[in-house]
Amino acid sequence: MATGHDVAWAPLPGSQWYFLTCPVYEALYEGTRGPGKTDTLLVDFAQDVGKGYGAHWRGVLFRRTYKALGELVAKSRRWFGRAFPQAKFYESAQEYRWEWPEGEQLLFRHIKRESEYWDDYHGHEYPWIGWDELTGWPDLRLYHMLKSCNRSSHPNMPRKYRATANPYGPGHNHVKAYFIDPAPPGVEVTSEDGLKRVRIRGHWSENTILLASEPEYPQKIMAAAANPEQAKAWLDGDWDIVAGGMLDDVWSPSKHVIRPFDIPSSWRMDRAFDWGAAKPFSYGLWAESDGTVAMRQDGTSLFFPRGSLVRVNEWYGWDGKSPNVGIRMTDPDIGKGIVEREKRWSFYGRTRPGPADPSIFNKDAANKSIAAVLKAHGAEFVPGDNRAGSRKQGWSALRRMLLAAREDRPEEPGLWVMENCRQWIRTVPTLPRDDKDLDDVDTEAEDHCGDETRYRVLAPRRTLTQQRFRVA
């Protein structure tokens, strides 16, 4: 971008240049702090200003909070003010917006909830959409939803879906699973829907302008990090860190995910439930060990300390496509569906009532409750623990049980999950902490399997105690 002979901004060799010339529809600029990711994201939109698209070239750049938009505004003023002296910046209580003489617009917006998409964006057209600090969102639900707005009625219009991210933050594990794990930097990945995505990796050492003015930049970043894991994220761009989630430091798939086995007849079987309609519901079938050794069909023996929990099977009420979107099934159908599955799994009749979301026991104006409807169709539950502080107690108990299950010869009750419980495995290990209360989970995350599990780990242990008889 230039004004006359003055260069307002030019990409540095390396990741900035690769990001700006990237032909792939969906691109993430990730890595360490310091390579100039946000500046490059702004310029990615601006490089198509003045190409004849006029008002059709319209973009929206998101941050999670209104306060965080201030940084974007400051950086855009620094570069756009010099590069585009005829452009105007509009600032009000409702919006921040750049507008160019030919009609191009770049909007700065904040978004946190699904309802904001439906109220403010559904049906809109934005051929350019950007997300700054993508790991700041607890999951990628909104990120994927806004793709429906990434369109234009203008022929031959570029369509770009762009984001930046550092490792760490509430959404670390979701971004890692979607962008980082599938392929190395620069290698395209094709989704099931045919859309292509790629990640471009940046490093602070590329930013020679920054290092010339602040040669001690790495030391300052190290001093600003809250812990060693954050330092590795910021300085090394390390995505394999423990990112501060509720469970990721105690979770080990090789230890906790197990092949199915025959449940001993002396073990207790019960069900747990977290209700949902617009959001998913979660039903779990649980087995509680009484200390009896379990056997696989190949003759392998398994020992679980008394009071240990094994998630045997599940039913997750979601649409199968969009994270955290429910299927709006009626309560009678949920009750029937639970019974049908327990019969199919050969556990109906043996399965006892277990804990459920306490809210389903509230009665409506007709003096009926969701719990009563489920019971009428054969799926009975008891209220889960809803005492003050029970949420934090539940997460703490779950952490202890997962930690115990990591031992080669566990002595304390642990928690394991059979490999067929795919939605539990997808959602629970990546639950982010609430950034305002680190002892709780962010309630905007997809926490339904987690809540259902929390009810179960807090339920009183009900395995039968060994009876002792005295001979007269």
Summary of the structure (lengths in Angstrom):
residues: 472
radius of gyration: 26.2
end to end distance: 98.0
largest distance: 107.4
contacts: 1485
relative contact order: 0.11
helix: 32%
strand: 21%
